[in-house]
Amino acid sequence: MILIADSGSTKTDWVAWGTEVPAVRFQSVGFNPFYQTEAVILEALQHEVLPQVPTASHIFFYGAGCADEQSARPVWQALRRSFPGAPVEVNSDLLAAARALCGHEAGIACILGTGANNCLYDGTRILNNVGSLGFWMGDEGSGGYLGKTLVVRFLHKELPPEIHERFASAYPEIDRFSVLENAYKKPFPNRYFATFTRFLSDNLPHPYIRQLIREAFGVFLEKYVLKHPDAPAYPVHFTGSVAYYFRELLAEAVAEKELRMGTIQKSPMEGLLRYHGID
């Protein structure tokens, strides 16, 4: 049984595939070694993954926060302990995006989900990555960034009156103290702020909301994509829920920057299955 995982900060998509049994698809919580210890990851694997797939012959794990061997080690160790004897390969979610979106062709692969990332890919390996500084200092264009921008403008009373009223009605519990507690005292502030993208989606026809989202995408393209060598020469591909659900505005932002629009996939998994020769 080959086990492939694509993990973000919020959720992990899993596919277990064997030649003599039907493929098994399921989801678990997200795994990110920047926020979780090996013990926490191990516990989640035992409760959410092992009941679905008790054994595996080879594991390909792609995840947020797994940029190199050292940073990925908590995930690697937890998987080795959960599946003794199975070879485990842990790579970044960025390599997953590149392989899924570009296959064996050159291109710029971008992630816009709870977080954000990007790379220039030559069809085999990542040539260049303009690194994000994470949720608090970067991740422009991501769900966390969009939600944070919206909430800050609400608290500062910078939203148009009708949008302010809709937000207050949708989230009556929101005030300065609840936001600060979720931002600084509770785990996964990026997940917390990303939940507010639902409000953006629900109010997408409003010009102010559209402009807020388009501006965020423009900042992402300026700070990251346009800094790759010869960026206009490559198709720019995207994966992630934010890219997918706001794809019309994303395409507009890409056109404004005179870049080549590539494909948009909600999840890299189908592309990863093709890359690993699993139909």
C-alpha positions in Angstrom: 0.0 0.0 0.0 1.5 3.3 -1.1 0.5 6.2 1.1 0.6 9.8 -0.3 -0.2 12.8 1.9 -0.6 16.5 1.1 -0.6 18.5 4.3 -1.3 22.1 5.0 -1.6 23.9 8.3 -5.4 23.2 8.4 -5.9 19.7 6.9 -4.1 16.8 5.3 -5.4 14.9 2.2 -4.4 11.2 2.2 -4.6 8.6 -0.6 -3.6 5.0 0.0 -3.2 3.0 -3.1 -2.5 -0.6 -3.8 -2.6 -2.7 -7.0 -5.1 -5.2 -5.6 -7.4 -3.0 -3.5 -9.4 0.1 -4.2 -7.8 3.4 -3.3 -8.7 4.9 0.1 -9.1 8.6 0.4 -9.6 10.5 3.6 -8.6 13.7 5.5 -7.0 14.4 8.8 -5.9 17.5 10.7 -3.0 19.4 9.2 0.6 18.8 10.3 3.2 21.5 10.6 6.4 21.0 12.6 6.7 24.7 13.1 3.6 24.5 15.4 3.5 20.9 16.5 5.9 18.5 18.3 6.6 15.0 17.2 4.4 13.8 20.1 1.5 15.8 19.0 1.9 14.6 15.4 2.2 11.0 16.5 -1.0 11.2 18.5 -2.9 12.6 15.6 -1.6 9.9 13.2 -2.6 7.2 15.7 -6.1 8.6 16.1 -6.9 9.8 12.5 -4.7 7.9 10.1 -3.8 4.4 11.4 -7.5 3.5 11.7 -7.9 4.2 8.0 -4.6 2.7 6.8 -2.9 0.4 9.4 0.1 -0.5 7.2 2.0 1.0 4.2 4.8 -0.2 2.0 6.0 3.4 1.1 5.0 6.8 2.3 5.3 10.1 0.4 4.5 13.0 2.7 4.4 16.6 1.5 3.8 19.2 4.1 3.8 22.8 5.2 6.9 23.5 7.4 8.9 20.6 5.9 11.4 22.7 3.9 14.4 20.6 4.8 15.5 17.5 6.6 15.9 19.2 10.0 12.6 21.1 9.9 10.8 18.0 8.7 12.3 15.6 11.3 9.3 15.7 13.7 7.0 14.5 10.9 9.4 12.0 9.6 10.0 10.5 13.1 6.2 10.3 13.8 5.6 8.5 10.5 8.4 6.1 11.0 7.0 5.2 14.5 3.5 4.8 13.1 4.6 2.7 10.1 7.6 0.7 11.2 9.7 -0.6 8.3 8.1 1.5 5.6 10.4 3.9 3.7 9.3 7.5 4.5 10.0 10.5 2.2 9.0 13.9 3.6 9.1 16.9 1.3 7.7 20.4 1.3 4.2 21.3 0.3 6.0 23.6 -2.2 7.5 20.6 -4.0 4.1 19.0 -4.0 2.6 22.0 -5.6 5.4 22.1 -8.2 5.1 18.5 -9.1 1.3 18.6 -9.2 0.9 21.8 -11.1 3.9 21.7 -13.5 4.5 17.9 -13.8 7.7 17.7 -15.8 7.5 21.2 -17.3 9.0 24.4 -16.2 6.8 27.0 -14.5 6.1 29.0 -11.4 4.1 27.1 -8.8 2.2 29.0 -6.0 0.3 28.0 -2.9 -2.6 30.2 -1.7 -4.4 28.5 1.1 -4.3 29.1 4.8 -0.7 30.2 4.1 1.2 31.2 1.0 4.3 30.1 -0.9 5.9 30.1 -4.3 8.8 28.6 -6.4 10.4 28.5 -9.8 10.5 24.9 -11.0 12.4 23.6 -13.9 10.4 20.4 -14.4 12.6 18.4 -12.0 13.6 20.5 -9.1 12.9 23.8 -7.4 15.3 26.4 -8.8 14.3 29.4 -6.7 12.0 30.2 -3.8 11.3 33.8 -2.7 10.6 32.8 0.9 7.6 34.0 2.8 8.3 35.2 6.4 5.3 33.3 7.7 2.0 34.4 9.1 2.9 37.4 11.2 5.4 38.9 8.8 4.3 37.6 5.4 1.9 35.1 3.8 0.5 37.9 1.7 -2.5 36.7 -0.4 -3.2 33.7 1.9 -6.4 33.0 3.8 -4.6 34.0 7.0 -3.5 37.3 5.5 -7.0 38.1 4.0 -8.7 37.3 7.3 -6.3 39.3 9.3 -6.7 42.3 7.0 -10.4 42.1 7.3 -10.5 41.8 11.1 -8.0 44.6 11.6 -10.0 46.9 9.4 -13.2 45.9 11.3 -11.6 46.7 14.7 -10.2 50.0 13.4 -13.6 50.9 11.9 -12.2 51.2 8.4 -14.8 49.0 6.6 -17.7 50.6 4.7 -20.7 51.0 7.1 -22.7 48.2 5.4 -19.8 45.8 5.5 -19.0 46.7 9.1 -22.7 45.9 10.1 -22.7 42.6 8.2 -19.5 41.5 9.9 -20.7 42.5 13.3 -23.9 40.6 12.7 -22.0 37.5 11.4 -19.5 37.5 14.3 -21.2 39.1 17.4 -18.5 37.6 19.6 -15.7 39.5 17.9 -14.1 42.3 19.8 -10.5 43.5 20.4 -10.0 41.1 23.4 -11.2 38.0 21.7 -9.1 38.7 18.6 -6.0 39.3 20.7 -6.5 36.1 22.7 -6.8 34.1 19.5 -3.9 35.9 17.9 -1.4 35.6 20.7 -2.6 33.1 23.3 -4.1 30.2 21.3 -2.4 27.9 18.8 -2.7 28.3 15.1 -3.5 32.0 14.7 -3.2 31.5 10.9 -6.1 29.0 11.0 -8.2 31.3 13.1 -7.8 34.3 10.8 -8.3 32.1 7.7 -11.8 31.2 8.8 -12.9 34.8 8.0 -12.4 34.1 4.3 -15.9 32.7 4.5 -17.2 36.2 5.1 -15.3 37.5 2.1 -16.7 34.7 -0.1 -20.3 35.5 1.2 -19.9 39.2 0.4 -17.8 38.8 -2.8 -20.2 40.9 -5.0 -19.4 44.0 -2.9 -16.7 46.2 -4.7 -14.8 46.9 -1.4 -14.4 43.1 -0.8 -13.3 42.5 -4.3 -10.8 45.2 -4.1 -9.4 44.0 -0.8 -8.9 40.5 -2.2 -7.4 41.8 -5.5 -5.0 44.0 -3.7 -3.8 41.1 -1.5 -3.2 39.0 -4.6 -1.3 41.9 -6.2 1.0 42.2 -3.1 1.7 38.4 -3.3 2.6 38.7 -7.0 4.8 41.8 -6.4 6.6 40.4 -3.4 7.2 36.9 -4.6 6.3 35.9 -8.2 7.8 38.9 -10.0 11.1 38.5 -8.2 11.8 35.2 -9.9 14.2 35.5 -12.9 12.3 36.0 -16.2 9.0 35.6 -14.4 6.9 36.8 -17.3 8.3 33.9 -19.4 6.7 31.2 -17.3 3.1 30.2 -16.7 2.1 30.9 -13.1 0.1 28.1 -11.6 -1.8 28.1 -8.3 -3.1 25.6 -5.8 -5.0 26.0 -2.6 -8.5 26.9 -1.5 -8.0 30.6 -1.6 -6.7 30.5 -5.1 -9.5 28.2 -6.2 -12.5 30.0 -4.6 -11.3 33.5 -5.6 -9.9 32.4 -9.0 -11.6 35.2 -11.0 -10.0 37.9 -8.9 -6.7 36.1 -9.0 -6.8 35.9 -12.8 -7.4 39.7 -12.8 -4.5 40.3 -10.6 -2.2 38.1 -12.7 -3.3 40.0 -15.9 -2.7 43.4 -14.2 0.9 42.3 -13.5 1.3 41.2 -17.1 2.1 37.6 -16.1 1.0 34.4 -17.9 -1.9 32.7 -16.1 -1.5 28.9 -15.7 -3.8 26.4 -14.1 -5.6 26.7 -10.8 -6.2 23.5 -8.7 -8.0 23.4 -5.4 -5.8 20.6 -4.2 -2.5 19.2 -5.5 -3.5 15.6 -4.8 -4.7 14.7 -8.3 -1.6 16.1 -9.8 0.6 14.2 -7.3 -1.1 10.9 -8.1 -0.3 11.5 -11.8 3.3 12.4 -10.9 3.7 9.2 -8.9 2.2 7.1 -11.7 -1.1 6.5 -9.9 -4.2 6.9 -12.0 
